[in-house]
Amino acid sequence: MSENKKIKVLFRHRSMEMGGVEKVILSMLNNLNPDKFEITIFLNMNQGELRNEIPAHVKKVYLTQGKENFSQNPLIHKLQLIRRRLKLSRALKNAKISDRILGNKKFDVEIAPSYSTFSSVNNSSNKASKKIGWFHSEINLPALQPLVPEIIENFPKFDHMIYCSQRIKEMMHRYYPDLQYPAESVVINAIPLEEIKRKAEEKIESLPEGPVFVSVGRLHHRKGYHKLIDAHKKLIDEGFHHTVLVLGSGEEMKNLTEQIKANNVQETFILCGNKMNPYPYIKNADYFILPSESEAWPLVIAEALILQKPIIATDTGDVGIMIRDRETGYLINYDTNEMYEAMKIFLSDPELIARIRKNLETIEDQFDNQKIFNAVEQIIEELYHQK
């Protein structure tokens, strides 16, 4: 495809905080064929740990600056937040503001990588562009319910909907069987195998002595870290020495910190904050644990599998497809006592751990990234030729 025949593709997203969706976006930006596609990413806020990870051949534009560029003065910082909120509100109501920032360029395909930009893409002033939505969430999740009416309203407006897992698609159809669905595809998240293994070799500070469980995720109530603290406390009280490291930040930081202090486990349950490169921590820990109430196709599970780490994970979303119970990991329900029992088994059953480690030696065989990128490229090209 010649330079002037490239398909012009626009991704719209809120910001680039560390998260699974953001990693999926980066994998697409890095791997969609630049000879076929001219790609732009439009952020509401130029904010987050991954904001500077956009590849050089992708044009990045944004509505507002991120907090990283705000003043450290508390009063000025607050005024800047208010000003940004007003600017975002105006821009999201008036598509012409976005048009000006984009230089009034017309795109062939516009993509909403998560529900946060469904409305922005569907309300684009470019009515001729084909619209793709990408859905990663369990629609019955209680915390999602205030947003569900808007999500449901937007679904039929897309020309194509991509789901990150078969379970997420089936759940949508089960809860909303009468919704007018667009064309649909299931495309699992790509895994940058060599990058993960390379970054895992980076030197870090020594981890605590004794068995170490590591977890990576945003500090959100549905991630289950409050239950994990209680399970950890019970094991410590029973004499099972171990440490839990949690990599991530979020709105639950204060509550979790207080819970850790109340349980007097400050030395053994450690909130490490965000890490731009979590892979050395996963590689050097003994075990990985995912205590989430809900997930779709959690990228972090695939990353831990690639690093051949025995995993304890709640059987939610497609986790049960990614992990073979008692063979490549250990599946549990979202229950404090089950977390406790599983961790206890990991700490006391070396034969099980040895079997899991052996089975993980060939785990890479289940990941085929090129098939994933080819599927997305095909969706974009087919929509383009429908114009």
Secondary structure, 3 states (H helix, E strand, C coil): CCHHHCEEEEEEECCCCCCHHHHHHHHHHHHCCCCCEEEEEEEEEECCCCCCCCCCCCEEEEEEECHHHCCCCHHHHHHHHHHHHHHHHHHHHCHHHHHHHCCCCCCCEEEECCHHHHHHHHCCCCCCCEEEEEECCCCCCHHHHHHHHHHHHHHHHCCEEEECCHHHHHHHHHHCCCCCCCEEEECCCCCCHHHHHHHCCCCCCCCCCCCEEEEECCCCHHHCHHHHHHHHHHHHHCCCCCEEEEEECCCCHHHHHHHHHHCCCCCCEEEEECCCCCHHHHHHCCEEEECCCCCCCCHHHHHHHHCCCCEEEECCCCHHHHCCECCCEEEECCCHHHHHHHHHHHHHCHHHHHHHHHHHHHHHHHCCHHHHHHHHHHHHHHHHHHC
